Amino acid sequence: MLRLIFPRCELVFTVPLITLIGRKILTKHPLLIALMLLGTTWAQQAPIDSSRIYNPENYQHRFVPGEFIVAFKAGVQDFADAGITTSTRLRKRHNLITARRPGAQTQALRMERYLELVSSDDTSRSAMLQNIDRMRRDPNVAYVEPNYILHATTIPNDSAFSKQWNMQNTGQLGGTQGADIDATAVWNYTQGSTSVLIGIIDSGIDYLHPDLAANIWTNPGEIAGNGIDDDNNGYIDDVHGYNFANNTGDPMDDFYHGTYVAGVVAGVGNNGKGVAGVSWRSKLVALKFIDASGSGSLGAAIAAIDYANAMNIPITNNSWGGGGFSQSLKDAIDATNSAGHLFVAAAGNDTDNVDATPFYPACYTSTNIISVAATSRVDDIAHFSNYGATSVDLGAPGLDVYSTSWDADSGHTYLTSSGTSIAAPHVAGVAALLWSYKPSLTVAQVKSYILQGTDPVVALTGKTVTGGRLNAKKTLDLVVPPSFTHASRTIAAVQNTAISPDTVISTGGTINSFAISPALPTGLSMNTVTGAISGTPTVLSALTNYRIIGTGPAGADTDTVAISVTNSTPTAPTLLSPAQNALNIPLSSSLTWNASVGATSYHVQVSTNATFASGIIVNDSSLVTTTRAIGPLANNTVYYWRVNARNTSGTSAWSATRNFTTLPAIPAPPVLTTPSQNATDISLSIALTWNASAGATFYHAQLSSDSAFTSLLADDTSLATPTLSVGSLVNGTAYFWRVNARNVAGTSAWSATWSFTTAYLAPALPILISPANNAMYVSTSPMLAWSAPAGATSYRLQFAGDSAFDLAVLNDTVITDTSFAVGPLVNNTTYFWRVSARNSDGSSGFSESSKFTVTPLPPSAPTLLSPEQNATDAPLSLNLTWAPVPTAADYRLQLATTETFGSSVILDYDDVPTVRPVGPLQYNTTYYWRVYAWNPAGTGPWSNTGQFTTLLLTTSIVPRGFAVESPSDVNGMLRFSVPITSRIVIRILDSRGKTELSVDKNYEAGVYVLPISTQLRSSGRFIDFRSGSFHKTLVLR
């Protein structure tokens, strides 16, 4: 029962609750419907908010086709009293509420308006809205509105529903909003049907659980507990299913798993407790084959599948698997396919690619299997979930899902758990919703719709067949006929004015495309995907109804919108160009302005008078474009202009008045002033001047060395004053110059061409160029070069062997060019030179002197110094030295083991100084060495060949054993004997044991000496000698 308390009176109604079947309202109390629909006023009539009643957004809600409710104003009691002429297509159904006159007895409800339910033979949405529009204009009608269809909320009141992110993910528990199966949206269509059975092939179901008991199937052909197979199906007392694990009629869960799965599929919804299942009105059949240990046999599983087939259970959920391929299990599943039943299977929890490593039964190729992976509340694939691009169909929530459960201690309980086991029942539940809404569907259609209706998920791309996660709403939309409302009921468009795009409001199903007829007015179009109408109408059109058709996979829906295109008095134009107060406008120009809405022509006026009372030079009222050419105008004159717009409805106000000023006259050519025509003896830096031209803003001046101005020395186009400064002119040279003037109107002709000649002066000092000062290695026949000072006609060269030019090689040589060859010069000699420039006016004097050194001859052969020729007992590391050669720049050294050098060369150094350390060398070996010197003039000859022999190694007698003699006793030499080829390690250590010299190498049998430097032989050090087991330490004194 529903108790309604209305806020504006003390009247209380107690009536039966409204019961909803699908989307229809079933009640025996039209009064209650009317009160809920109309928000009835009491005692004193409340004002009417027409903007809310007739808001087009209201029409997105569903209403009874062809029916609407009329409220009459005070004094009008029924449809006929209003004086409305009815037609055959509009008739009164019945009075909803009859108002009672003041003073009437037993006023149970006082109203000042009468309500009537009116229906039309034409049930189309467009006819409905046209009738409402016509009725609302009647003066006796207070308001009129559709007979709306009401429905209860589709969010269940289950106490733990907020935990069920899998059904509605609002971001709770750290999730991503929308990462769910969109269950609350699909429950608008159906919450399941008791006629759709879902077999839970699992560990049984706690069929006494308060959140499941109401949805547990009861076998209508079986009598509980009588020990008889009443329905002759081969199973005794199979009241709620069967226990194939223990072969009894009691499928009570003793493990938990089946109860957990069952809560997701069809937990009782909207019962104020626990959770809501996907298909919360469908019936659950408990088919237990898994025992209390959590396992079951293949035979028991096949028996459960066969039972579901025999009992015509259209959907089974199979959240189990394991083992290899079983033909008998596949045959059983194929049999369910033949019967038109759906087999939903969990993909498994092994993180495997089951395309490569199949998991059964999910990977059998039976076409009625849907294999399901697990996803998280943020739309990731669960870390444990199996996957397969060809073997796993889709994903569904399976990580941290809250559902019903059972355990031995608590009995009926709830649990948050994870696995593909919990993902699969979401799919089974959606399949139940499909068959609940449309029982005629085939198993192939059900599977296809579920796979088509997924939400694309990046984490599932390439890991499932669909690449998506289950979406119940999208799936049901594929079978629910589309329903929509066009937001704009009437579009009153204005010609040449864009309309804002409207919208289509979808109230059910899926719409893939829109069409409209008849064709829209020119300039308007409809988006075939969204249904929105937009554009700019260009042709007038009377009010016309247009039929919009929205088509989807499950059918089509229609709506009507009325559109008219009218004209109105245009707005005043907005002037564009010339801009306000514009200057320097050409004498022939164009006026432009923005088009006015609805304008068909324009009137333009141009005047020299700001009030347009006189001086009008343009008065054109026949323009059909937004531009007007004007001219020729007068120079340097202010003009005023304005425009109005016209159409058949009238003329706009004048636009704002603008003004502009035309170009001034082109200036006259300038008159040149200084230097005067044919002036002579002009300095090399001078200012050229001329008289200013009236109206000029800039001048262009040119200076040239020829009268045709082909060799310009100055060409300045942006001079703001009548002067041009020029410099660096050449002595005794004739120059020509001219000037023009310009402003925005144009450029004058050139002035007269004038000329002047600069003064003659002695030339400047030359600059010596090459050879560079202090140059080295200059050739014996160099070319001397210098700069050419302005005005120079000849040059005097002095060339000497000293800086005072007393040792002159060349003196007062007269040259007309800027270069002179000298030579042959003496090698390795420094020379000095200088130059003066001359012309008829005098001499510049000598330049700064410059010097260079001639390259020397190739160097002589070096003299070798040490080691002495034929030296013996030379140490293994030593310095090779030789005497410096005076003109040498570098040396090359070779060390070899034969006098012929060649392939016996062991060291070959370039760019070395006169001392070169070498070593370590070989014992008892004769070495040969030589050196040559080099400079830029060439390479000198090799020196004499030096020869020395390194320390002797006595090896003619093989010693009998190891022996070591201190270097203190053998003239600084460490002498040791080696009886057989051995590895010898010799270290010299300081008093703290730090190694200062180390030798570690293999020696053949013989006697050896090792030179020890004086520094290493100083007191306090000792020698550690080792070879295998032989070890001797010598103290240095």
PAVOMI-954322 format. One record per residue (C-alpha): residue in three letters; x, y, z. Coordinates in steps of 0.02 Angstrom, whole numbers, plus 50000, padded with zeros to 5 digits. Layout:
AlaXYZ...
END
This chain:
Met500005000050000Leu500585017849963Arg500155032150078Leu500115049149990Ile500145065250090Phe499905081049988Pro500765096850053Arg499365109450022Cys497965100950117Glu497665088450254Leu496855075550140Val497675058250146Phe497385044150020Thr497825026150053Val497815016149892Pro498655000649820Leu500425002949757Ile500715004549571Thr501364988349497Leu502474989149344Ile502524975549209Gly503864980449085Arg503454998749050Lys501524998449076Ile500645005149232Leu499304993649300Thr498135001349428Lys496285002749464His496475020449526Pro496495033249383Leu496295046749515Leu498005042549586Ile498775043049411Ala497985059849378Leu498605066849543Met500355060549510Leu500345067049332Leu499585084149356Gly500185090349523Thr498365095649564Thr498075112349652Trp496955113849804Ala495695126349876Gln496535141249794Gln497045139849612Ala498935140749592Pro499725150549449Ile500225140749294Asp502045140549236Ser501775138249048Ser503635138549012Arg503825122549113Ile502265113849050Tyr502655116848866Asn504545115148877Pro505075103748731Glu506255094648849Asn504725087248935Tyr504295078048776Gln505815066848792His504805056948920Arg503685042948859Phe501805045448853Val500265035448801Pro500115036948610Gly498645047948558Glu498135053048735Phe498295069648824Ile497525078048977Val496555094448966Ala496305105849117Phe494895118649099Lys494835135949175Ala493605140249311Gly491805139649253Val492085126849116Gln491605109249169Asp491925097949022Phe492525096648845Ala490905102648768Asp490735117848884Ala492365124648814Gly491515127748649Ile492825117648559Thr492275109848396Thr492805091648399Ser493285081948245Thr493165063548206Arg494975061848252Leu494835069948426Arg493665063448559Lys493375064048746Arg493775048048843His493135051949019Asn493235064649160Leu494735061949272Ile494185073749412Thr492545083449423Ala492715099349524Arg491415103249654Arg490605120249669Pro490875130249828Gly489585125449955Ala489275108249884Gln489105094250009Thr490515082350059Gln491945090849970Ala493195076749975Leu494305086249858Arg494125104549814Met494735109649642Glu494365124449529Arg494825115149369Tyr494045100449280Leu495175087449200Glu494725076949049Leu495685063048965Val495615065948776Ser496185054048640Ser496525055448454Asp496325042448317Asp497995048148250Thr499225041348380Ser500795048348298Arg501895059548401Ser501725073848276Ala499825073448281Met499865072948471Leu500955088448481Gln499935097748351Asn498335094348450Ile499175100348610Asp499745116148520Arg497985119448455Met497115116048622Arg498315126748725Arg497785142048621Asp495945140048669Pro495455153548797Asn494445141048903Val495925128948924Ala497075131549073Tyr498375119449007Val498565103448909Glu499945090248916Pro500295072248864Asn499685057448965Tyr501425053149027Ile501955035249069Leu502735034049242His503885020249306Ala504805016149465Thr506665018749487Thr507785005449412Ile509115006749547Pro508684992949672Asn508574996249858Asp509684981549907Ser510694986550059Ala512394981849986Phe512074987949809Ser513355001849831Lys514684988249842Gln514154980949675Trp515324991049563Asn515084977249435Met513254982749412Gln513505001749431Asn515265008749443Thr515225026749504Gly517065026749549Gln516765018749719Leu518165008249794Gly519435016949682Gly518595011349521Thr518345019949354Gln516615026949325Gly515705016749193Ala516855001449205Asp515334990349237Ile514004980749140Asp512774995649143Ala511474985049231Thr510444999349304Ala510085005949129Val509494989149063Trp508324986349210Asn507214999849132Tyr506794986549002Thr506734970849107Gln507334963749272Gly507164945949210Ser505724933849201Thr505194919249311Ser504924909249153Val506784909949110Leu507774896349201Ile509654897149230Gly510574881249276Ile512024883849398Ile513144868749364Asp514284870449514Ser514394865749698Gly512514867949725Ile511574883049792Asp511124888349968Tyr509294888349918Leu508794894750090His509864910350075Pro508714925450105Asp509414934149951Leu509154918749839Ala507684908849908Ala506344918549814Asn507204915049648Ile507544896449674Trp506644885749546Thr505394872949609Asn505044858049497Pro503154858849468Gly503094840249431Glu503974834249588Ile503314831649766Ala504654835449894Gly505254821650008Asn504124807249952Gly505554797049882Ile504674795349713Asp505154801249540Asp503494810149518Asp503884818049348Asn504704802149280Asn506284811449227Gly507414798449308Tyr507814808549465Ile506964806849634Asp506474822349733Asp507344834349613Val506334848849683His507624862849661Gly508824853549547Tyr509914838549583Asn511504833249676Phe512514823449548Ala514024822949665Asn513094812249792Asn511644806149682Thr510284813749791Gly508884825949762Asp509624838949881Pro510784851349789Met511204861549946Asp512894870049931Asp514224863350049Phe515704872249970Tyr515104890449937His515574892349754Gly513874889049675Thr513004900849797Tyr514264914549755Val513954912349568Ala512064911549590Gly512004928549677Val512794936949526Val511614928649402Ala509954930949494Gly510134937049672Val508434943849724Gly508374962449682Asn507464976949763Asn507124967049921Gly508024979150037Lys509404967050080Gly511074961050015Val511394961549829Ala510444961949665Gly510814949249528Val510944953549344Ser509264945349305Trp508474947349474Arg506774939749431Ser507394924149340Lys507404906849419Leu508954897249475Val509124878449454Ala510444870649568Leu511414857249473Lys512724851349597Phe514184840749537Ile515594848649642Asp515744841649818Ala516284849549981Ser518114847949934Gly517864859149782Ser518034846049647Gly516884835149543Ser516974821349415Leu516794822749227Gly515374810249232Ala514424820549359Ala514694836349256Ile514034827749099Ala512524821349197Ala512154839149257Ile512264845749078Asp511114831849018Tyr509864835949156Ala509844854349102Asn509554848848923Ala508174836748969Met507284849449080Asn507384862848943Ile508454874749046Pro509014887348912Ile510544894149002Thr511864885549106Asn513294894249197Asn514884884049206Ser516174892149318Trp517324877049322Gly518584868149213Gly520214858649202Gly520924842949128Gly521224839348947Phe520074837948799Ser518574826748829Gln517534820948682Ser516124815348795Leu516024832548877Lys516054841048707Asp514684829248644Ala513604833948794Ile513854852548758Asp513484850048573Ala511854841748624Thr511354857548719Asn511744867548562Ser510574856548461Ala509234860048592Gly509514878848576His510314881048747Leu511744893048793Phe513294886548883Val514224900648974Ala515984895649032Ala517364903649135Ala518994905849037Gly520084900349185Asn521264908449310Asp523004903049252Thr523564918949161Asp523734908049006Asn523474911848822Val522184898148794Asp522384899748606Ala524014890348637Thr523574881148798Pro521704877248793Phe520654877348950Tyr519094866548945Pro517624867248935Ala517824885948888Cys518914881848736Tyr517804868848653Thr517284874448479Ser515434871648512Thr514544886848442Asn513394889148592Ile514844892048712Ile515264909648772Ser516994910048852Val517244924048979Ala518824932649046Ala518874943049205Thr519064962049216Ser519354974249359Arg518434989549420Val519635000349316Asp519354990249156Asp521004980949162Ile521044962449125Ala521214953549294His523004948349332Phe522514929949346Ser521324928749199Asn521624917549049Tyr521444925848880Gly521444921448695Ala521124931748540Thr520154917548459Ser519624906848608Val518964919448736Asp517454929448680Leu517364944348798Gly517744950648973Ala516594953749121Pro516874959749301Gly517824946549399Leu518984955049522Asp518394959149700Val516544956149664Tyr515294955849808Ser513964942149806Thr512994929349908Ser513944914949989Trp513874900550111Asp515054893450240Ala514934879750370Asp515094891850517Ser513994906450464Gly512814898150343His511974911750238Thr513274925250209Tyr514084936650079Leu515824936650007Thr517014947549904Ser518024936349790Ser518844935549619Gly519004924249469Thr518344920949295Ser517064910549392Ile516244926849444Ala516434934649271Ala515454920849181Pro513814922749280His513684941149226Val513544934749047Ala512304921249097Gly511254934649182Val511234945849027Ala510734930748922Ala509264928349042Leu508774946749020Leu508794944548830Trp507654929348835Ser506554937948966Tyr506294952848852Lys506154942948690Pro505824924348717Ser505844920648529Leu507724923348514Thr508824908748459Val510394903848552Ala511434910148405Gln510554927048415Val510804928248603Lys512664924748586Ser512834936748440Tyr511944950948531Ile513014948648687Leu514614949348585Gln514004964148479Gly513494974048633Thr515194974848719Asp516104990748770Pro517814991848684Val519184990348816Val521014993448777Ala521594979948898Leu520574966748804Thr521124971748629Gly521984956848550Lys521584946248703Thr519764942148667Val518714939548511Thr517744955748537Gly519094965948623Gly517714971748740Arg516874970248910Leu515064964848935Asn513774979048927Ala511994973848968Lys511214990248908Lys512054989748738Thr511594971448720Leu509734974248758Asp509724989648646Leu510014977748500Val508304969848530Val507344984148612Pro506454994348477Pro507175011848465Ser506245026448542Phe506685044848527Thr506015062448539His506605077248435Ala507035091348555Ser506295104848441Arg504435102948418Thr504295118548308Ile505725127648221Ala505265145448172Ala506735150048062Val507135166847986Gln507735167747807Asn509635169247790Thr509865166847978Ala510755151348045Ile509795140648168Ser510685132448313Pro510855113448294Asp509525104748397Thr509645087448473Val508765070748471Ile508405063148641Ser508455044048637Thr507325035648764Gly507675017448720Gly508495005448600Thr509865008948475Ile509705020948328Asn510995019348191Ser510325032048067Phe509025045548040Ala508035050847887Ile506775064747859Ser505375068147735Pro504895078447643Ala506505087447597Leu506985101547717Pro506915119847660Thr508425125047556Gly509915128447668Leu509375116647809Ser510015098847830Met509875084647953Asn511355074848021Thr510935056847977Val511935050348126Thr511325061848265Gly509665067648191Ala510095085948228Ile509395099048108Ser510495114148069Gly510955126547933Thr510445143347862Pro508785143447767Thr508845153947609Val507075151747542Leu505435156347628Ser504375141447679Ala502645139647758Leu502445129547919Thr502665111347867Asn502705095047965Tyr504235084347934Arg504295065847980Ile505925059948060Ile506295041248056Gly507605033848172Thr508125016248123Gly509085003648228Pro509444985048231Ala507794981448321Gly506634992448217Ala506215010648193Asp505335025148280Thr504645041348209Asp504375059148269Thr503765075148189Val504465092748189Ala503605107948113Ile504725120348022Ser504355137347946Val505505150247864Thr504885168047873Asn505535185547838Ser505625200747953Thr506175218847939Pro508065218147922Thr509255225348048Ala510315240448008Pro511915235747916Thr513625236647998Leu514865246647893Leu516525238147856Ser517655248547743Pro518315261447731Ala518565261647920Gln517945276348021Asn519085291747999Ala520115282447868Leu521405292947777Asn522175292647603Ile520735283547521Pro520975281547331Leu519935292847221Ser519065277247151Ser518615265347291Ser517265253647356Leu516115254447507Thr515705237747594Trp514585232647739Asn513945216847825Ala512385208647758Ser510835212147864Val509755197447915Gly508285195947795Ala508845210347682Thr508465209447496Ser509175226547445Tyr510175241247514His510155260347501Val511845269647505Gln512155288247525Val513835297347509Ser513995315947546Thr515245329647585Asn514025335347721Ala513935325847886Thr512035328547898Phe511735323247716Ala510725339147696Ser511765343847545Gly513305338347448Ile512615320847411Ile513615312947271Val512925295047286Asn511095290747323Asp510855272747265Ser509365262547330Ser509445248247206Leu510905238247275Val510685219547300Thr512485216347357Thr513465222747506Thr514685233447407Arg514615249647305Ala515985256947193Ile516235275847204Gly517325288447111Pro518175298147044Leu518235308247205Ala519135324647241Asn520875324847317Asn521085328147502Thr519195328847536Val518165322147684Tyr516665311347634Tyr515235304347741Trp514235288347703Arg512835277447773Val511775262347722Asn510055255147763Ala509315237947722Arg507635233447645Asn506485218847610Thr504625216647580Ser504315218847767Gly505085236147777Thr506675246547789Ser507945246347928Ala508615261748015Trp510155269847939Ser511805262547992Ala513005273048095Thr513795286747986Arg515635284847942Asn516865297047861Phe518485295447764Thr519725307147682Thr520375304847505Leu522175305047446Pro523115321547430Ala523845327147259Ile525485319847197Pro526925331847242Ala527915341747111Pro529725336847068Pro530995344347191Val532165358747143Leu534005354747179Thr535025367847275Thr536785362147331Pro538065358647268Ser537645369547120Gln537575362946944Asn539335358646876Ala540185363447041Thr542035358547056Asp543325355847192Ile541985347647302Ser542565338747460Leu542475319847473Ser541055320847603Ile539605332447563Ala537735335447595Leu536595335947442Thr535085347547470Trp533505352747377Asn531915362647405Ala530465353847492Ser528995349147378Ala527245353447440Gly526315338147507Ala527855326847500Thr528105314347642Phe529685305847576Tyr531065308947449His532075297147340Ala533855303047303Gln535135294647186Leu537015297947163Ser537955289947019Ser539645290546932Asp538755291446764Ser537345302246695Ala536285286946651Phe536285281746836Thr536845264046796Ser538215264146930Leu537315270147086Leu538375275347234Ala536855280747340Asp535025275947319Asp533985281247470Thr532095279447452Ser531525284547627Leu532205302047658Ala531015312047768Thr531985328547748Pro532665337047589Thr534485332047616Leu535635317147582Ser537385315647658Val538675306247555Gly540505302147589Ser542015291947536Leu541985300347367Val543495299147252Asn544625313747217Gly544475321947047Thr542885312547000Ala541275318846917Tyr539645313647003Phe537815315146950Trp536275316547063Arg534385318347057Val532855317747175Asn530985313947166Ala529605316847296Arg528165305747348Asn526655304047462Val525215291647476Ala524495298247313Gly526035293947211Thr527785298847157Ser528345314447064Ala529455314646910Trp531335315646938Ser532095332646966Ala533355339446840Thr535005329846844Trp536455339846915Ser538325335646922Phe539875340547023Thr541725335747026Thr542765332147181Ala544445340147220Tyr546115332347168Leu547215326847320Ala548795316747348Pro548405298247378Ala548385289947549Leu549715277847612Pro549655260747531Ile549325245547641Leu550575231247618Ile549665214747588Ser550875200647551Pro552015193047604Ala551265196247776Asn552355205147902Asn553565193147991Ala553135179347868Met554315164347873Tyr554825151847739Val554425163647597Ser554975157747424Thr556575164447344Ser555525173447209Pro554015180747300Met552685192747230Leu552515208747332Ala550725215947338Trp549895231247415Ser548245240947413Ala547785254547289Pro547415270947379Ala546145282247295Gly546925293747165Ala548595284547154Thr549355283646979Ser551055275547020Tyr552045268147164Arg553855268847230Leu554555252547301Gln556055250647418Phe556725233047456Ala558245230247570Gly559175218047682Asp559045229247834Ser557675239147921Ala558545255847889Phe558525251947703Asp560425255347693Leu560735238347612Ala559515241747470Val559165228247344Leu557895239247252Asn557725257947279Asp556525270747207Thr555845258547081Val554335266546994Ile552865254546968Thr551115257646899Asp550355241246964Thr549985236047144Ser551135220747139Phe552965217247096Ala553995201147084Val555745200547166Gly557085187147166Pro557995176047164Leu558325179647349Val559565171747469Asn558955157047573Asn558695159647758Thr558855178547739Thr557695192047809Tyr557145206247693Phe556245222847724Trp555105232547605Arg553955247747593Val552925257147462Ser552325275047431Ala550895280647316Arg550975295447195Asn549895305947079Ser550045322946998Asp549615331347164Gly551015323147263Ser551615307847358Ser550855298747505Gly552525295147588Phe553125277547627Ser552005264847708Glu552485255747867Ser553905243647825Ser553595224847822Lys554845210547834Phe554905192247788Thr556195178147793Val556615167447643Thr556485148947670Pro558145140747725Leu559085126447635Pro558705108547689Pro559635104447851Ser561265094547863Ala561455077247939Pro561385076548130Thr562895070648234Leu562485055948350Leu563075058448531Ser562555043848641Pro562705029648667Glu564475029848601Gln564805020748439Asn565015001948468Ala564595003648653Thr564354987148747Asp563424982348903Ala562144995848863Pro560674995748982Leu559014988948919Ser558215006348937Leu559245021548882Asn559185038448795Leu559715040748613Thr560415058648591Trp561145068848447Ala561745086548416Pro560465099348357Val560535104948173Pro560335124148163Thr558995124748026Ala558055109148077Ala556205110148117Asp556025091848166Tyr556935074948166Arg556585056948118Leu557355042548217Gln557495024048167Leu558105009648278Ala558414992548201Thr559284975848233Thr560224975948065Glu561324988647978Thr560164988447828Phe558684993847934Gly557224989347815Ser556114975947894Ser557204975048050Val556674992448105Ile555874990948277Leu555625009648312Asp555245023348185Tyr554825040448260Asp554365056948174Asp554315074248254Val555545069948394Pro556715081448493Thr558595078248505Val558375065848648Arg557305050148635Pro557145036948773Val556985018948712Gly556735002148800Pro556584989748871Leu557764981548744Gln558344963548730Tyr559864956748822Asn561474953848727Thr560794961748567Thr561654973648444Tyr560574988348389Tyr560825000948248Trp560125018548243Arg560105033948134Val559285051348124Tyr558905064347991Ala558325082648009Trp556885091347919Asn556275109047884Pro555045116647758Ala556425117547628Gly556615098747628Thr557345083347714Gly559195081947760Pro560265066247740Trp560315052147866Ser561645053348002Asn563005040548016Thr562315024048082Gly562585021848269Gln562865004648348Phe562774998048527Thr562554981148615Thr561494978048769Leu562004968748926Leu562724951348905Leu561754936148964Thr562834921049004Thr561944905548943Ser563294893948880Ile563284883549041Val561634877549111Pro561724879849300Arg561284865649416Gly560104875749522Phe559414892749564Ala560674905749627Val560484924349665Glu561874937049698Ser561544953949779Pro561804969149666Ser562884976649802Asp564154963349763Val564094963749573Asn564264982149525Gly562414986449537Met561874970949440Leu560694957649508Arg561424941249446Phe560394925449449Ser560474907849379Val558994897849307Pro559234878849292Ile557694875649185Thr556404886349096Ser555444894149241Arg554304908249289Ile555324920949390Val554524934249501Ile555724947849564Arg555124962149674Ile556074976449756Leu555154982449912Asp555444997250027Ser555604995850216Arg553694996050234Gly553454981850111Lys552834992749968Thr553314986149795Glu554404998449697Leu554954987049554Ser554184970749493Val554724958349359Asp553604943549318Lys554104933349164Asn554724916349100Tyr556604913749082Glu557474899448991Ala558914890249076Gly560434901749092Val561274915449192Tyr560544932949190Val560994950149253Leu559714963649293Pro560334981549318Ile559674989749477Ser559695008749483Thr560675017749617Gln559055024349693Leu558335006849712Arg559985000549787Ser559895012649932Ser559875006250111Gly558274999350186Arg557614990350032Phe557634971849999Ile557424960149850Asp556134946149851Phe556584932449722Arg555374918049690Ser555234903649566Gly554074889449614Ser554664882949782Phe556304892649772His556254908849874Lys557664920449925Thr557674937550005Leu559164949449987Val559384964750097Leu560114979950010Arg561424989650109
END
